[in-house]
Amino acid sequence: MKIAFVLFNGVTFLDFVGFYDVITRLKYFESTKDVTWDICGMQEEVTDELGMTIKMNKIKPDLSLYDIVFVPGGLGTRQLRFNQEFVIWLHGASNARYIVSVCTGSLLLGAAGFLQNVKATTHPFTYELLEPYTREVVHSRIVHDGKIITAGGVATSIDLGLYLIGIFINENEVENIKKQMDYPYHPAEILVV
């Protein structure tokens, strides 16, 4: 299983890192030990809203080669959703097994056409920005509609990671990961359509 983490200038790194920390733990389980991942972007480095920089290990790869494509949010999504080069590149993920976003990453999924016929969510402060892209904006922490999984605001990235790994490993293994992370919370408001 191959995962693409799609990053961009203006990303909120907690959106990315919360999910990344959880989902990459699949590597430690027999049934998912073949998992690999790439940190992908349109250029060699991206900078978050406050100036922190991270290097990509894949520049504009073919996203059709990945099983899971994950898009975080951040202030950069507001303009990036109108960048045709980025939107066309992201649309290349249409054959992925799961297309996943947290926070305003859903705006980018919407711009790429992935949300037209599904229910979706985003950061609670930006529900109205998501409305033109989706069949229905759901005021829920996580919405799983077909192969599209969207999640709410920043800290939801951890809940999203835990939810998604639960698709691949059993509940006891997910609970062990939560204990390793000292994460005592139970995600609420999950809608599976």
C-alpha positions as CSV (number, residue, x, y, z in Angstrom):
1,M,0.0,0.0,0.0
2,K,1.4,3.4,-1.0
3,I,0.4,6.7,0.6
4,A,0.9,10.2,-0.9
5,F,1.0,13.1,1.5
6,V,0.2,16.2,-0.6
7,L,1.8,19.4,0.8
8,F,1.8,23.0,-0.4
9,N,2.8,26.5,0.7
10,G,0.5,27.7,3.4
11,V,-0.2,24.3,4.8
12,T,-1.0,23.8,8.5
13,F,1.7,21.3,9.5
14,L,-0.3,19.9,12.4
15,D,-3.0,18.9,9.9
16,F,-0.2,16.9,8.2
17,V,1.8,15.6,11.1
18,G,-1.1,14.5,13.3
19,F,-2.3,12.2,10.5
20,Y,1.2,11.2,9.4
21,D,2.2,10.1,12.9
22,V,-0.7,7.8,13.1
23,I,-1.0,6.3,9.6
24,T,2.7,5.5,9.2
25,R,2.4,3.2,12.3
26,L,0.8,0.7,9.9
27,K,4.4,-0.2,9.1
28,Y,4.6,-2.1,12.4
29,F,1.8,-4.6,11.8
30,E,2.2,-7.8,9.9
31,S,-0.8,-7.3,7.7
32,T,0.3,-3.8,6.6
33,K,4.1,-3.9,6.9
34,D,4.4,-3.3,3.2
35,V,3.1,0.3,3.5
36,T,5.2,3.0,2.0
37,W,4.7,6.7,1.7
38,D,5.9,9.8,-0.1
39,I,5.8,13.5,0.9
40,C,4.7,15.1,-2.3
41,G,4.4,18.7,-3.6
42,M,4.6,20.9,-6.7
43,Q,8.1,22.1,-5.7
44,E,11.1,20.9,-3.6
45,E,10.1,22.7,-0.4
46,V,6.9,24.0,1.1
47,T,6.5,26.6,3.9
48,D,3.7,26.7,6.4
49,E,1.7,29.8,7.4
50,L,4.4,30.8,9.9
51,G,7.5,30.1,7.9
52,M,8.5,26.5,8.8
53,T,9.8,24.7,5.8
54,I,9.8,21.0,4.9
55,K,11.4,19.2,1.9
56,M,9.4,16.9,-0.4
57,N,10.8,13.6,-1.4
58,K,8.6,13.5,-4.6
59,I,8.0,16.5,-6.8
60,K,4.7,16.3,-8.6
61,P,4.5,12.5,-8.8
62,D,1.8,10.6,-10.7
63,L,-0.9,10.4,-8.0
64,S,-2.6,7.5,-9.8
65,L,0.2,5.3,-8.4
66,Y,-1.0,5.7,-4.8
67,D,-3.6,3.8,-2.8
68,I,-4.2,6.6,-0.3
69,V,-3.9,10.3,-1.1
70,F,-4.0,12.7,1.8
71,V,-4.4,16.4,1.7
72,P,-4.1,18.6,4.8
73,G,-5.5,22.1,5.1
74,G,-4.2,25.6,5.9
75,L,-4.6,29.1,4.8
76,G,-2.9,28.3,1.5
77,T,-5.9,26.3,0.4
78,R,-7.9,29.4,-0.2
79,Q,-5.9,30.5,-3.3
80,L,-4.5,27.1,-4.2
81,R,-8.0,25.8,-5.1
82,F,-7.9,28.2,-8.1
83,N,-4.5,27.0,-9.3
84,Q,-5.3,24.9,-12.4
85,E,-1.8,23.2,-12.5
86,F,-2.3,22.0,-8.9
87,V,-5.9,21.0,-9.3
88,I,-5.2,19.0,-12.5
89,W,-2.3,17.3,-10.7
90,L,-4.5,16.4,-7.7
91,H,-7.2,15.1,-9.9
92,G,-4.7,12.5,-11.0
93,A,-5.6,10.7,-7.7
94,S,-9.0,9.8,-8.9
95,N,-8.2,6.1,-9.0
96,A,-6.9,6.0,-5.4
97,R,-8.5,3.6,-3.0
98,Y,-9.0,6.4,-0.5
99,I,-8.9,10.1,-1.1
100,V,-8.6,11.8,2.3
101,S,-8.5,15.4,3.7
102,V,-8.4,17.2,7.0
103,C,-9.5,20.7,7.7
104,T,-9.6,22.9,4.5
105,G,-7.8,20.3,2.5
106,S,-11.4,19.4,1.5
107,L,-11.5,22.7,-0.5
108,L,-8.7,21.3,-2.6
109,L,-10.5,17.9,-3.0
110,G,-13.6,19.9,-4.0
111,A,-11.7,22.0,-6.6
112,A,-10.4,18.7,-8.1
113,G,-14.0,17.5,-8.5
114,F,-13.9,14.7,-5.9
115,L,-16.7,16.0,-3.7
116,Q,-19.5,16.6,-6.3
117,N,-21.6,13.6,-5.4
118,V,-20.6,13.0,-1.7
119,K,-21.2,14.4,1.7
120,A,-18.1,16.1,3.2
121,T,-16.9,18.2,6.1
122,T,-14.1,20.7,6.8
123,H,-13.0,23.1,9.5
124,P,-16.1,24.5,11.2
125,F,-15.2,28.1,10.4
126,T,-15.2,27.3,6.6
127,Y,-18.3,25.3,6.0
128,E,-19.6,27.9,3.7
129,L,-16.5,27.8,1.5
130,L,-17.0,24.0,1.0
131,E,-20.7,24.3,0.0
132,P,-20.2,24.9,-3.8
133,Y,-18.1,21.8,-4.1
134,T,-20.1,19.1,-2.4
135,R,-23.5,17.5,-2.4
136,E,-23.9,18.3,1.3
137,V,-21.7,19.9,4.0
138,V,-22.0,17.8,7.1
139,H,-21.2,19.4,10.5
140,S,-19.4,16.3,11.7
141,R,-15.8,15.5,12.8
142,I,-15.3,12.8,10.2
143,V,-17.4,12.0,7.1
144,H,-16.7,8.8,5.2
145,D,-18.6,8.7,1.9
146,G,-17.5,6.0,-0.4
147,K,-13.7,6.3,-1.0
148,I,-13.8,10.0,0.1
149,I,-13.0,10.6,3.8
150,T,-13.0,14.2,5.0
151,A,-12.3,15.5,8.6
152,G,-12.8,18.7,10.5
153,G,-10.3,21.2,12.0
154,V,-6.7,20.8,12.7
155,A,-6.5,18.4,15.7
156,T,-9.0,16.1,14.0
157,S,-6.0,14.9,11.9
158,I,-5.2,12.5,14.8
159,D,-8.8,11.2,15.0
160,L,-8.8,10.8,11.2
161,G,-5.6,8.8,11.3
162,L,-7.0,6.5,14.0
163,Y,-10.2,6.1,12.0
164,L,-8.4,5.2,8.8
165,I,-6.0,2.7,10.3
166,G,-9.0,1.0,11.9
167,I,-10.0,0.0,8.3
168,F,-6.7,-2.0,8.0
169,I,-6.0,-3.3,11.4
170,N,-8.1,-4.6,14.3
171,E,-9.6,-2.5,17.1
172,N,-7.1,-3.9,19.7
173,E,-4.2,-2.8,17.6
174,V,-5.7,0.7,17.2
175,E,-6.2,0.9,21.0
176,N,-2.5,0.0,21.4
177,I,-1.5,2.8,19.1
178,K,-3.6,5.2,21.1
179,K,-1.9,4.1,24.3
180,Q,1.6,4.5,22.7
181,M,0.6,8.0,21.7
182,D,-1.0,8.7,25.1
183,Y,-4.1,9.7,23.3
184,P,-7.1,9.2,25.6
185,Y,-9.8,10.7,23.4
186,H,-12.5,8.9,21.5
187,P,-13.5,10.5,18.2
188,A,-17.1,11.7,18.2
189,E,-19.3,12.6,15.3
190,I,-18.2,10.1,12.7
191,L,-20.6,9.8,9.8
192,V,-20.2,6.8,7.5
193,V,-22.5,7.2,4.5
